[in-house]
Amino acid sequence: MAKKDLLFQVFDNLIGNALKFSNLNGIIVFRAYEITNKNTSKVRIEIGDSGVGILKIVQKNIFRKFSILNDDLITIYGNGLGLSITKKILEKQGSSISFSSDYNEGIIFFIDFITSTKNN
């Protein structure tokens, strides 16, 4: 089980980013479901938006400290620490975060919480 206050920080950051990077008519999606296979069971949470997205060439840096999206069309506020902190919180609790994105197509973050493992 994860610590509630740390999870609030994770969701606050990801939902806050979705709001920050989406336009007024943008769409934000929050979805949760279970994934089970023969070895593990996990809960996956998706947080996505229809915002500016991230260029493929800069995606490798998204979870690095002080990584800030620069865009000539929009002004981005922040210190570039949110996603780095989010990833560290999740990893310390045995969870993981990944994403799928392309520029001008938004982003979807995938958070996986392992709920059980089956050892054979």
Residue frames as qw, qx, qy, qz and C-alpha x, y, z in Angstrom:
[[0.000, 0.889, 0.459, 0.000, 0.00, 0.00, 0.00],
 [0.408, 0.443, -0.002, 0.799, 1.18, 3.47, -0.82],
 [0.205, -0.392, -0.441, 0.781, 1.31, 6.46, 1.50],
 [0.201, 0.789, 0.580, 0.001, -1.78, 8.59, 0.96],
 [0.069, -0.899, 0.008, 0.433, -0.09, 12.01, 1.23],
 [0.293, -0.406, 0.625, 0.599, 2.60, 11.04, -1.29],
 [0.320, 0.389, 0.799, 0.329, -0.02, 9.75, -3.72],
 [0.114, 0.898, 0.361, -0.226, -1.87, 13.04, -3.42],
 [0.170, -0.732, 0.338, 0.567, 1.37, 14.76, -4.42],
 [0.342, -0.033, 0.798, 0.495, 1.76, 12.45, -7.45],
 [0.235, 0.631, 0.718, 0.177, -1.80, 13.02, -8.66],
 [0.030, -0.900, -0.158, 0.405, -1.66, 16.75, -7.93],
 [0.228, -0.546, 0.500, 0.632, 1.44, 17.04, -10.08],
 [0.267, 0.115, 0.832, 0.473, 0.16, 14.93, -12.99],
 [0.143, 0.755, 0.639, 0.035, -3.32, 16.45, -13.07],
 [0.124, -0.847, -0.014, 0.517, -1.82, 19.91, -12.58],
 [0.249, -0.334, 0.619, 0.666, 0.45, 19.34, -15.58],
 [0.246, 0.431, 0.810, 0.313, -2.50, 18.14, -17.64],
 [0.044, 0.890, 0.410, -0.195, -4.33, 21.36, -16.84],
 [0.233, -0.736, 0.227, 0.594, -1.25, 23.49, -17.44],
 [0.213, -0.279, 0.702, 0.620, -0.42, 22.02, -20.85],
 [0.229, 0.495, 0.808, 0.221, -3.96, 21.78, -22.23],
 [0.054, -0.216, -0.182, -0.958, -5.90, 24.58, -23.84],
 [0.412, -0.018, 0.376, -0.830, -9.30, 25.74, -22.58],
 [0.823, 0.154, -0.105, -0.537, -11.18, 23.21, -24.74],
 [0.293, 0.413, -0.862, 0.025, -8.74, 20.39, -24.02],
 [0.882, -0.250, -0.272, -0.293, -9.64, 16.96, -22.72],
 [0.070, -0.516, 0.777, -0.355, -8.19, 15.41, -19.57],
 [0.847, -0.100, -0.445, -0.275, -8.68, 11.71, -18.90],
 [0.246, -0.458, 0.750, -0.408, -8.30, 9.88, -15.59],
 [0.867, 0.027, -0.348, -0.355, -8.80, 6.12, -15.81],
 [0.289, -0.470, 0.795, -0.252, -8.06, 3.17, -13.49],
 [0.913, 0.101, -0.202, -0.340, -8.27, -0.56, -14.20],
 [0.691, -0.450, 0.566, 0.012, -6.72, -3.88, -13.23],
 [0.612, 0.542, -0.546, -0.184, -4.25, -5.81, -15.37],
 [0.746, -0.359, 0.541, -0.146, -3.72, -9.47, -14.53],
 [0.653, 0.452, -0.581, -0.180, -1.50, -12.06, -16.15],
 [0.896, -0.145, -0.419, 0.022, -0.19, -15.42, -14.98],
 [0.623, 0.060, -0.438, 0.645, 2.61, -13.84, -12.87],
 [0.147, -0.129, -0.345, 0.918, 1.32, -10.52, -11.54],
 [0.024, -0.785, -0.602, -0.143, -1.70, -8.44, -10.86],
 [0.292, -0.158, -0.118, 0.936, -1.53, -4.66, -10.93],
 [0.163, 0.846, 0.453, -0.230, -3.69, -1.59, -10.94],
 [0.422, 0.162, 0.286, 0.845, -2.93, 0.84, -13.74],
 [0.060, 0.828, 0.343, -0.439, -3.90, 4.47, -13.55],
 [0.465, 0.356, 0.378, 0.717, -3.80, 6.61, -16.68],
 [0.019, -0.813, -0.224, 0.538, -3.74, 10.39, -16.63],
 [0.490, 0.218, 0.510, 0.673, -3.84, 11.93, -20.07],
 [0.139, 0.733, 0.186, -0.640, -4.49, 15.19, -21.82],
 [0.630, 0.613, 0.393, 0.271, -4.93, 16.57, -25.32],
 [0.187, -0.910, 0.083, 0.361, -2.32, 19.27, -24.73],
 [0.271, 0.840, -0.406, -0.236, 0.93, 20.19, -26.45],
 [0.990, 0.092, -0.023, 0.105, 2.61, 16.81, -26.01],
 [0.443, -0.723, 0.438, 0.299, 6.36, 16.26, -26.11],
 [0.553, 0.665, -0.457, -0.207, 8.72, 16.00, -29.06],
 [0.987, -0.021, -0.142, 0.067, 10.23, 12.51, -29.39],
 [0.617, 0.466, -0.353, 0.527, 13.77, 13.90, -29.27],
 [0.077, -0.519, 0.454, -0.720, 13.32, 15.38, -25.77],
 [0.817, -0.361, -0.226, -0.387, 11.23, 12.58, -24.23],
 [0.781, 0.022, -0.518, 0.348, 14.27, 10.85, -22.72],
 [0.246, 0.224, -0.412, 0.848, 14.74, 13.81, -20.36],
 [0.431, -0.572, -0.345, -0.607, 11.17, 14.11, -19.10],
 [0.766, -0.574, -0.290, 0.005, 11.91, 12.63, -15.65],
 [0.618, 0.118, -0.258, 0.733, 15.24, 14.44, -15.14],
 [0.275, -0.705, -0.339, 0.559, 15.52, 17.25, -12.58],
 [0.024, -0.642, 0.078, 0.762, 15.04, 20.74, -13.98],
 [0.223, 0.166, 0.767, 0.578, 13.70, 19.43, -17.29],
 [0.280, 0.583, 0.338, -0.684, 11.33, 22.10, -18.64],
 [0.514, 0.514, 0.612, 0.312, 9.43, 22.03, -21.89],
 [0.061, -0.490, 0.118, 0.862, 10.31, 25.04, -24.01],
 [0.377, 0.551, 0.697, 0.262, 7.84, 26.09, -26.66],
 [0.159, 0.045, 0.168, 0.972, 7.74, 29.28, -28.72],
 [0.286, -0.452, -0.543, -0.647, 3.93, 29.27, -28.73],
 [0.625, -0.679, -0.333, -0.191, 3.26, 28.92, -25.01],
 [0.003, 0.651, -0.536, 0.538, 4.82, 30.13, -21.79],
 [0.798, -0.234, -0.554, 0.039, 5.56, 27.34, -19.34],
 [0.279, -0.724, 0.377, -0.506, 5.84, 28.03, -15.63],
 [0.948, -0.315, -0.031, -0.041, 7.55, 25.69, -13.19],
 [0.256, -0.791, 0.552, 0.061, 10.92, 24.57, -11.96],
 [0.652, 0.419, -0.608, -0.172, 11.18, 21.24, -13.78],
 [0.079, -0.336, 0.861, -0.375, 11.13, 19.13, -10.62],
 [0.717, -0.031, 0.240, -0.654, 7.58, 17.76, -10.57],
 [0.907, 0.225, -0.272, -0.231, 8.00, 14.71, -12.78],
 [0.428, 0.424, -0.716, 0.351, 11.36, 13.83, -11.24],
 [0.295, -0.242, 0.640, -0.667, 9.82, 13.90, -7.76],
 [0.826, 0.074, 0.042, -0.557, 6.76, 11.98, -8.98],
 [0.792, 0.311, -0.525, -0.034, 8.92, 9.19, -10.39],
 [0.214, 0.357, -0.755, 0.508, 11.01, 8.94, -7.19],
 [0.546, -0.159, 0.437, -0.697, 7.88, 8.76, -5.00],
 [0.896, 0.153, -0.106, -0.403, 6.42, 5.96, -7.11],
 [0.671, 0.381, -0.621, 0.141, 9.66, 3.98, -7.34],
 [0.046, -0.363, 0.716, -0.595, 10.21, 4.15, -3.56],
 [0.659, -0.019, 0.444, -0.606, 6.80, 2.52, -3.15],
 [0.447, -0.038, 0.878, 0.165, 7.51, -0.24, -5.67],
 [0.540, 0.694, 0.430, -0.204, 5.43, 1.35, -8.42],
 [0.463, -0.045, 0.460, 0.757, 6.37, 2.62, -11.86],
 [0.327, 0.780, 0.205, -0.492, 5.49, 5.44, -14.23],
 [0.424, 0.030, 0.613, 0.666, 5.79, 5.60, -18.01],
 [0.317, 0.650, 0.183, -0.666, 4.19, 7.68, -20.74],
 [0.497, 0.348, 0.630, 0.485, 3.22, 7.91, -24.38],
 [0.083, 0.826, 0.158, -0.535, 3.28, 11.23, -26.21],
 [0.532, 0.294, 0.403, 0.685, 3.86, 13.05, -29.42],
 [0.099, -0.220, -0.052, 0.969, 4.05, 16.74, -30.11],
 [0.392, 0.042, -0.163, -0.904, 0.63, 18.39, -30.54],
 [0.631, -0.155, -0.675, -0.351, -1.09, 15.11, -29.62],
 [0.660, -0.610, 0.106, -0.425, -1.01, 15.28, -25.83],
 [0.200, 0.403, -0.846, 0.286, 0.42, 12.83, -23.34],
 [0.845, -0.374, -0.217, -0.316, -0.75, 9.84, -21.32],
 [0.045, -0.530, 0.763, -0.368, 1.02, 8.83, -18.11],
 [0.840, -0.157, -0.481, -0.195, 0.71, 5.22, -16.97],
 [0.234, -0.547, 0.648, -0.475, 1.19, 4.46, -13.28],
 [0.775, -0.046, -0.609, -0.161, 1.40, 0.78, -12.31],
 [0.441, -0.510, 0.550, -0.493, 0.82, -0.41, -8.75],
 [0.461, 0.105, -0.880, -0.053, 1.69, -4.08, -8.26],
 [0.662, -0.398, 0.131, -0.621, -1.06, -5.63, -6.14],
 [0.844, -0.284, 0.446, -0.094, 0.17, -9.25, -6.07],
 [0.333, 0.559, -0.720, -0.242, 2.74, -11.57, -7.56],
 [0.964, -0.060, 0.105, -0.236, 2.31, -15.28, -8.13],
 [0.038, -0.621, 0.780, 0.066, 5.41, -17.40, -7.56],
 [0.952, 0.106, -0.101, -0.270, 5.32, -20.82, -9.17]]
